[in-house]
Amino acid sequence: MPEWITSKTNSTVQHVRKLLASRKYRYECRAFVADGTKLVEEALRWGVQVDALLLREGVEFPVPSGVRELRVPEGLMKEISRMETPQGVFALCRMPEPQRLDLKPGTLILDGLQDPGNLGTILRAADAFDVPVVLADGCADPYGEKTVRATMGAVFRRPPLQAETEAILAQCRERALPICVTALSDQAVDLRRLDLDRFVTVIGSEGQGVGEAFLAAATQSAIIPMSPRCESLNAAVAATVVLWELRRQVLPL
């Protein structure tokens, strides 16, 4: 039977708001929110632990056995959701258990990628091309609401690893994994001329690029060939080109 919530001071409503607003709170609770019908369907399809569904009154949505069904009026749903036109379907999800860092050649490292939309788009592309991704220091939260939405469900299918930059560099040294950075330099080589599947490849933020720690440790720099009248690509677009090339080298499409 559904439980009805009508007050914005309800403890569950406050919990949802804090999950949406605070990265620290999300990781303290090991929980996050999926907002929207498609995302909730994907979460359930891929075995994410869903503790409760928060549904707007009148919305029809199949509630699995063992999942709490919470019903709220339309006005309260609009107050909770950050979407301009809420679809009236929320899932309170559990984060997967943290995984040990286990770097392999062909991994993509994201360094300081702070834009949640770009991060979500990259995770979606990485899922499509079946390339592992590790988030280094300074990246946006993969379980933030905007990032989750941008992944279109990829964060459920292939949760990214998160690790401190120094831990990544230490494992690269231990395993003799060469590092390739996407950075403009005199030594940079056309992406297509490199065996990217031998490297771990690092992409930085649009504003700052790859950080000094990775630049200092890199044995190779790569560039994406483009028209000379263009200076750079959006970080998500650049990452997708790299992901495509990685996938092409490992298994031609």
Beta strands, then each sheet from edge to edge (+ up, - down):
strand 1: 3-4
strand 2: 31-35
strand 3: 50-56
strand 4: 68-72
strand 5: 89-94
strand 6: 108-111
strand 7: 133-135
strand 8: 161-162
strand 9: 179-182
strand 10: 189-190
strand 11: 200-204
strand 12: 220-223
sheet 1: 1+ 4+ 3+ 5- 2+
sheet 2: 8+ 7+ 6+ 11+ 9+ 12+ 10+
end
